[in-house]
Amino acid sequence: MKTLLYSKVATVVLVVAVSGLVYQAIKVVYRSYDTNRDITKLKDEVESLQSQQKKLEKFRTFIQTDFFAEKEARLKLGMQKAGEHVVVVPPYAGSSENEEDAPPSSGPLTISDVPEEKKKNTALWWDYFFAQERN
């Protein structure tokens, strides 16, 4: 009977010990997985920050050029080179909001600048596809 008692107690102790070891092993594997995931996330963040740093370095180099300084002096400070004349074109101050009353633009004409008919867009499309005569 004594051997039977020892064998049952020994079996229970072994089962508890093995269960504890398995639990600790699973805990270590999970911690390793979690750490590797954090490392991957941090590596991605480092790459992102390095690319952002490169962009900022390019921008810093650009803003240190004479071209940028001249452009900013012209636009923001109203400066000009010797011999240049600044021309300020005021916006059209017409009281009506109709485009008909506005003076023509000095740039090239576009389709929207040339008034055709005062039809709705759907009527124009209908005429385009189903009109009997085409010019």
MDAnalysis code that builds the backbone (N, CA, C; Angstrom):
import MDAnalysis as mda
import numpy as np

u = mda.Universe.empty(405, n_residues=135, atom_resindex=np.repeat(np.arange(135), 3), trajectory=True)
u.add_TopologyAttr("name", ["N", "CA", "C"] * 135)
u.add_TopologyAttr("resid", np.arange(1, 136))
u.add_TopologyAttr("resname", ["MET", "LYS", "THR", "LEU", "LEU", "TYR", "SER", "LYS", "VAL", "ALA", "THR", "VAL", "VAL", "LEU", "VAL", "VAL", "ALA", "VAL", "SER", "GLY", "LEU", "VAL", "TYR", "GLN", "ALA", "ILE", "LYS", "VAL", "VAL", "TYR", "ARG", "SER", "TYR", "ASP", "THR", "ASN", "ARG", "ASP", "ILE", "THR", "LYS", "LEU", "LYS", "ASP", "GLU", "VAL", "GLU", "SER", "LEU", "GLN", "SER", "GLN", "GLN", "LYS", "LYS", "LEU", "GLU", "LYS", "PHE", "ARG", "THR", "PHE", "ILE", "GLN", "THR", "ASP", "PHE", "PHE", "ALA", "GLU", "LYS", "GLU", "ALA", "ARG", "LEU", "LYS", "LEU", "GLY", "MET", "GLN", "LYS", "ALA", "GLY", "GLU", "HIS", "VAL", "VAL", "VAL", "VAL", "PRO", "PRO", "TYR", "ALA", "GLY", "SER", "SER", "GLU", "ASN", "GLU", "GLU", "ASP", "ALA", "PRO", "PRO", "SER", "SER", "GLY", "PRO", "LEU", "THR", "ILE", "SER", "ASP", "VAL", "PRO", "GLU", "GLU", "LYS", "LYS", "LYS", "ASN", "THR", "ALA", "LEU", "TRP", "TRP", "ASP", "TYR", "PHE", "PHE", "ALA", "GLN", "GLU", "ARG", "ASN"])
u.atoms.positions = np.array([
    [0.800, -1.175, 0.000],
    [0.000, 0.000, 0.000],
    [0.856, 1.257, 0.000],
    [1.969, 1.180, 0.699],
    [2.826, 2.327, 0.758],
    [3.371, 2.677, -0.618],
    [3.709, 1.723, -1.420],
    [4.220, 1.981, -2.757],
    [3.135, 2.565, -3.659],
    [1.923, 2.119, -3.434],
    [0.817, 2.653, -4.213],
    [0.597, 4.121, -3.872],
    [0.688, 4.466, -2.612],
    [0.515, 5.844, -2.174],
    [1.628, 6.719, -2.734],
    [2.838, 6.203, -2.682],
    [3.959, 6.980, -3.211],
    [3.852, 7.140, -4.718],
    [3.397, 6.125, -5.373],
    [3.295, 6.220, -6.827],
    [2.199, 7.204, -7.233],
    [1.074, 7.247, -6.497],
    [0.027, 8.222, -6.817],
    [0.500, 9.640, -6.489],
    [1.143, 9.795, -5.372],
    [1.643, 11.119, -4.992],
    [2.727, 11.557, -5.976],
    [3.601, 10.648, -6.340],
    [4.656, 10.969, -7.289],
    [4.063, 11.345, -8.641],
    [3.013, 10.646, -9.050],
    [2.368, 10.952, -10.328],
    [1.740, 12.337, -10.288],
    [1.061, 12.672, -9.196],
    [0.432, 13.992, -9.063],
    [1.499, 15.072, -9.057],
    [2.582, 14.838, -8.316],
    [3.669, 15.825, -8.257],
    [4.276, 15.996, -9.647],
    [4.501, 14.931, -10.366],
    [5.051, 15.017, -11.716],
    [4.105, 15.753, -12.664],
    [2.798, 15.467, -12.555],
    [1.827, 16.139, -13.423],
    [1.813, 17.641, -13.129],
    [1.859, 18.013, -11.852],
    [1.860, 19.430, -11.483],
    [3.148, 20.087, -11.966],
    [4.281, 19.416, -11.807],
    [5.565, 19.968, -12.226],
    [5.607, 20.148, -13.749],
    [5.149, 19.153, -14.487],
    [5.146, 19.232, -15.954],
    [4.181, 20.330, -16.408],
    [3.028, 20.428, -15.756],
    [2.062, 21.480, -16.106],
    [2.677, 22.866, -15.872],
    [3.377, 23.030, -14.777],
    [4.042, 24.306, -14.489],
    [5.108, 24.624, -15.529],
    [5.871, 23.614, -15.920],
    [6.905, 23.830, -16.939],
    [6.286, 24.183, -18.295],
    [5.202, 23.512, -18.645],
    [4.529, 23.803, -19.910],
    [3.950, 25.226, -19.876],
    [3.372, 25.606, -18.754],
    [2.824, 26.955, -18.613],
    [3.928, 28.005, -18.770],
    [5.051, 27.785, -18.110],
    [6.168, 28.727, -18.219],
    [6.710, 28.786, -19.643],
    [6.774, 27.638, -20.328],
    [7.260, 27.613, -21.709],
    [6.313, 28.391, -22.624],
    [5.017, 28.214, -22.440],
    [4.036, 28.943, -23.247],
    [4.154, 30.451, -22.973],
    [4.358, 30.812, -21.713],
    [4.511, 32.211, -21.351],
    [5.743, 32.821, -22.025],
    [6.841, 32.093, -22.059],
    [8.073, 32.571, -22.691],
    [7.885, 32.716, -24.195],
    [7.211, 31.755, -24.811],
    [6.977, 31.817, -26.262],
    [6.085, 33.018, -26.589],
    [5.044, 33.244, -25.810],
    [4.157, 34.379, -26.060],
    [4.909, 35.691, -25.868],
    [5.703, 35.786, -24.824],
    [6.482, 37.002, -24.591],
    [7.462, 37.242, -25.735],
    [8.060, 36.175, -26.246],
    [8.976, 36.290, -27.384],
    [8.227, 36.773, -28.627],
    [7.054, 36.222, -28.874],
    [6.234, 36.640, -30.013],
    [5.853, 38.113, -29.880],
    [5.415, 38.512, -28.697],
    [5.022, 39.892, -28.448],
    [6.206, 40.841, -28.630],
    [7.371, 40.437, -28.156],
    [8.572, 41.258, -28.311],
    [8.960, 41.387, -29.778],
    [8.886, 40.292, -30.516],
    [9.206, 40.346, -31.948],
    [8.217, 41.240, -32.708],
    [6.955, 41.197, -32.325],
    [5.962, 42.053, -32.955],
    [6.260, 43.526, -32.661],
    [6.639, 43.822, -31.425],
    [7.007, 45.195, -31.069],
    [8.258, 45.648, -31.826],
    [9.222, 44.756, -31.975],
    [10.439, 45.093, -32.714],
    [10.113, 45.406, -34.171],
    [9.244, 44.605, -34.776],
    [8.853, 44.848, -36.165],
    [8.145, 46.190, -36.298],
    [7.253, 46.475, -35.357],
    [6.535, 47.744, -35.383],
    [7.512, 48.918, -35.244],
    [8.472, 48.794, -34.359],
    [9.452, 49.859, -34.163],
    [10.371, 50.025, -35.374],
    [10.710, 48.927, -36.028],
    [11.523, 49.022, -37.252],
    [10.763, 49.763, -38.345],
    [9.470, 49.473, -38.481],
    [8.659, 50.183, -39.460],
    [8.592, 51.673, -39.134],
    [8.458, 51.980, -37.855],
    [8.415, 53.379, -37.440],
    [9.745, 54.076, -37.723],
    [10.844, 53.366, -37.507],
    [12.165, 53.937, -37.798],
    [12.296, 54.225, -39.288],
    [11.852, 53.294, -40.137],
    [11.914, 53.515, -41.587],
    [11.066, 54.709, -41.986],
    [9.881, 54.824, -41.403],
    [9.011, 55.952, -41.705],
    [9.654, 57.271, -41.284],
    [10.224, 57.290, -40.105],
    [10.875, 58.504, -39.631],
    [12.108, 58.850, -40.465],
    [12.838, 57.836, -40.924],
    [14.005, 58.095, -41.774],
    [13.580, 58.675, -43.114],
    [12.485, 58.166, -43.697],
    [12.013, 58.728, -44.965],
    [11.505, 60.152, -44.758],
    [10.853, 60.399, -43.640],
    [10.390, 61.752, -43.342],
    [11.587, 62.677, -43.139],
    [12.632, 62.180, -42.513],
    [13.836, 62.979, -42.305],
    [14.492, 63.322, -43.644],
    [14.507, 62.364, -44.570],
    [15.078, 62.633, -45.895],
    [14.282, 63.710, -46.626],
    [12.940, 63.627, -46.532],
    [12.102, 64.638, -47.168],
    [12.360, 66.011, -46.563],
    [12.458, 66.063, -45.235],
    [12.710, 67.341, -44.579],
    [14.098, 67.879, -44.927],
    [15.052, 66.990, -45.079],
    [16.401, 67.408, -45.464],
    [16.396, 67.991, -46.876],
    [15.652, 67.361, -47.790],
    [15.525, 67.903, -49.146],
    [14.851, 69.264, -49.121],
    [13.807, 69.396, -48.299],
    [13.112, 70.671, -48.193],
    [14.029, 71.738, -47.614],
    [14.810, 71.370, -46.597],
    [15.750, 72.323, -45.994],
    [16.772, 72.774, -47.016],
    [17.258, 71.833, -47.818],
    [18.216, 72.179, -48.867],
    [17.567, 73.106, -49.882],
    [16.309, 72.847, -50.231],
    [15.603, 73.677, -51.197],
    [15.402, 75.096, -50.672],
    [15.006, 75.223, -49.409],
    [14.739, 76.566, -48.903],
    [16.019, 77.362, -48.677],
    [17.168, 76.726, -48.740],
    [18.428, 77.439, -48.615],
    [18.948, 77.923, -49.970],
    [18.245, 77.607, -51.052],
    [18.691, 78.021, -52.378],
    [18.327, 79.480, -52.631],
    [19.052, 80.087, -53.566],
    [18.769, 81.466, -53.951],
    [17.406, 81.579, -54.633],
    [17.027, 80.552, -55.388],
    [15.747, 80.561, -56.082],
    [14.597, 80.721, -55.090],
    [14.634, 79.938, -54.013],
    [13.570, 79.996, -53.017],
    [13.560, 81.353, -52.326],
    [14.729, 81.859, -51.960],
    [14.798, 83.153, -51.287],
    [14.246, 84.262, -52.180],
    [14.589, 84.227, -53.474],
    [14.092, 85.234, -54.404],
    [12.575, 85.126, -54.566],
    [12.093, 83.900, -54.703],
    [10.654, 83.679, -54.868],
    [9.872, 84.193, -53.656],
    [10.337, 83.871, -52.466],
    [9.662, 84.308, -51.254],
    [9.739, 85.824, -51.096],
    [10.873, 86.423, -51.455],
    [11.006, 87.873, -51.362],
    [10.032, 88.558, -52.315],
    [9.835, 87.973, -53.479],
    [8.899, 88.556, -54.443],
    [7.453, 88.394, -53.974],
    [7.090, 87.189, -53.554],
    [5.700, 86.913, -53.212],
    [5.270, 87.514, -51.879],
    [6.074, 87.338, -50.866],
    [5.637, 87.714, -49.524],
    [6.075, 89.119, -49.121],
    [7.197, 89.572, -49.652],
    [7.699, 90.872, -49.244],
    [7.508, 91.945, -50.311],
    [7.080, 91.553, -51.506],
    [6.845, 92.516, -52.573],
    [8.126, 93.115, -53.128],
    [9.219, 92.431, -52.984],
    [10.494, 92.955, -53.472],
    [10.625, 92.691, -54.966],
    [11.564, 93.401, -55.590],
    [11.801, 93.247, -57.016],
    [13.266, 93.461, -57.310],
    [13.701, 92.972, -58.456],
    [15.074, 93.178, -58.897],
    [15.194, 94.576, -59.485],
    [16.418, 95.032, -59.598],
    [16.660, 96.347, -60.185],
    [16.216, 96.321, -61.650],
    [15.468, 97.332, -62.061],
    [15.001, 97.414, -63.434],
    [13.663, 96.752, -63.673],
    [13.133, 96.026, -62.713],
    [11.840, 95.386, -62.869],
    [10.735, 96.331, -62.409],
    [9.576, 96.170, -62.986],
    [8.418, 96.952, -62.586],
    [7.332, 95.987, -62.135],
    [6.764, 96.244, -60.981],
    [5.717, 95.399, -60.435],
    [4.380, 95.897, -60.958],
    [3.573, 94.980, -61.460],
    [2.240, 95.305, -61.940],
    [1.240, 94.578, -61.058],
    [0.335, 95.339, -60.468],
    [-0.695, 94.761, -59.609],
    [-2.012, 94.856, -60.359],
    [-2.647, 93.723, -60.571],
    [-3.929, 93.680, -61.268],
    [-5.013, 93.509, -60.219],
    [-5.841, 94.543, -60.030],
    [-6.899, 94.421, -59.012],
    [-7.981, 93.472, -59.502],
    [-8.660, 92.823, -58.595],
    [-9.769, 91.960, -59.002],
    [-10.918, 92.798, -59.524],
    [-11.729, 92.195, -60.383],
    [-12.870, 92.896, -60.956],
    [-13.869, 93.180, -59.854],
    [-14.227, 94.430, -59.717],
    [-15.110, 94.837, -58.632],
    [-16.506, 95.130, -59.144],
    [-16.996, 94.311, -60.058],
    [-18.342, 94.506, -60.596],
    [-19.385, 94.163, -59.556],
    [-20.509, 94.831, -59.626],
    [-21.541, 94.601, -58.624],
    [-22.361, 93.358, -58.919],
    [-22.430, 92.950, -60.176],
    [-23.248, 91.778, -60.482],
    [-22.383, 90.527, -60.449],
    [-23.032, 89.406, -60.226],
    [-22.311, 88.145, -60.150],
    [-22.338, 87.396, -61.466],
    [-22.965, 87.966, -62.489],
    [-23.046, 87.300, -63.778],
    [-21.696, 87.367, -64.483],
    [-21.358, 86.309, -65.148],
    [-20.097, 86.282, -65.872],
    [-20.170, 87.111, -67.147],
    [-21.372, 87.387, -67.611],
    [-21.524, 88.172, -68.828],
    [-21.001, 89.587, -68.628],
    [-21.213, 90.141, -67.424],
    [-20.835, 91.513, -67.157],
    [-19.347, 91.683, -66.901],
    [-18.667, 90.598, -66.576],
    [-17.241, 90.681, -66.269],
    [-16.460, 90.932, -67.549],
    [-15.355, 91.664, -67.456],
    [-14.546, 91.881, -68.648],
    [-13.894, 90.575, -69.079],
    [-13.589, 90.439, -70.353],
    [-12.975, 89.194, -70.811],
    [-11.599, 89.015, -70.205],
    [-11.243, 87.776, -69.998],
    [-9.925, 87.496, -69.419],
    [-8.854, 87.737, -70.462],
    [-7.657, 88.033, -69.988],
    [-6.563, 88.317, -70.910],
    [-5.896, 87.041, -71.398],
    [-6.222, 85.914, -70.780],
    [-5.614, 84.636, -71.165],
    [-6.307, 84.051, -72.376],
    [-5.904, 82.869, -72.791],
    [-6.532, 82.219, -73.942],
    [-7.978, 81.858, -73.638],
    [-8.790, 81.877, -74.670],
    [-10.199, 81.549, -74.501],
    [-10.380, 80.052, -74.324],
    [-11.318, 79.704, -73.499],
    [-11.669, 78.299, -73.323],
    [-13.121, 78.125, -73.734],
    [-13.587, 76.898, -73.740],
    [-14.966, 76.613, -74.143],
    [-15.951, 77.288, -73.202],
    [-15.622, 77.344, -71.922],
    [-16.555, 77.957, -70.981],
    [-16.617, 79.470, -71.154],
    [-15.606, 80.096, -71.791],
    [-15.620, 81.536, -72.009],
    [-16.549, 81.937, -73.152],
    [-16.776, 81.033, -74.080],
    [-17.593, 81.341, -75.252],
    [-19.030, 80.923, -74.968],
    [-19.946, 81.893, -74.825],
    [-21.332, 81.500, -74.543],
    [-21.996, 80.953, -75.794],
    [-22.574, 79.767, -75.674],
    [-23.293, 79.203, -76.816],
    [-24.751, 79.563, -76.667],
    [-25.537, 78.675, -76.274],
    [-26.963, 78.914, -76.089],
    [-27.253, 78.883, -74.606],
    [-28.362, 79.440, -74.235],
    [-28.749, 79.448, -72.827],
    [-29.623, 78.237, -72.525],
    [-29.141, 77.044, -72.926],
    [-29.867, 75.811, -72.661],
    [-29.240, 75.106, -71.474],
    [-30.011, 74.246, -70.878],
    [-29.479, 73.424, -69.804],
    [-28.536, 72.382, -70.391],
    [-27.692, 71.873, -69.556],
    [-26.705, 70.898, -69.995],
    [-27.368, 69.656, -70.581],
    [-28.451, 69.203, -69.978],
    [-29.133, 68.009, -70.492],
    [-29.699, 68.254, -71.884],
    [-30.208, 69.475, -72.114],
    [-30.736, 69.805, -73.443],
    [-29.614, 69.843, -74.477],
    [-28.466, 70.354, -74.093],
    [-27.328, 70.376, -75.025],
    [-26.892, 68.965, -75.397],
    [-26.849, 68.067, -74.400],
    [-26.469, 66.677, -74.697],
    [-27.522, 66.011, -75.591],
    [-28.802, 66.278, -75.293],
    [-29.876, 65.702, -76.100],
    [-29.720, 66.140, -77.556],
    [-29.475, 67.429, -77.763],
    [-29.289, 67.937, -79.121],
    [-28.043, 67.338, -79.775],
    [-27.015, 67.131, -79.006],
    [-25.773, 66.580, -79.552],
    [-26.000, 65.172, -80.106],
    [-26.725, 64.349, -79.368],
    [-26.899, 62.968, -79.790],
    [-28.084, 62.755, -80.737],
    [-29.161, 63.523, -80.579],
    [-30.374, 63.217, -81.309],
    [-30.831, 64.310, -82.280],
    [-30.036, 65.339, -82.459],
    [-30.433, 66.420, -83.390],
    [-30.390, 65.898, -84.817],
    [-31.280, 66.389, -85.635],
    [-31.346, 65.950, -87.027],
    [-30.199, 66.521, -87.844],
    [-29.882, 67.766, -87.613],
    [-28.809, 68.408, -88.380],
    [-27.581, 68.540, -87.512],
    [-26.451, 68.268, -88.106],
    [-25.177, 68.441, -87.406],
    [-24.307, 69.346, -88.242],
    [-23.675, 70.262, -87.595],
    [-22.778, 71.192, -88.314],
    [-21.401, 70.622, -88.378],
])
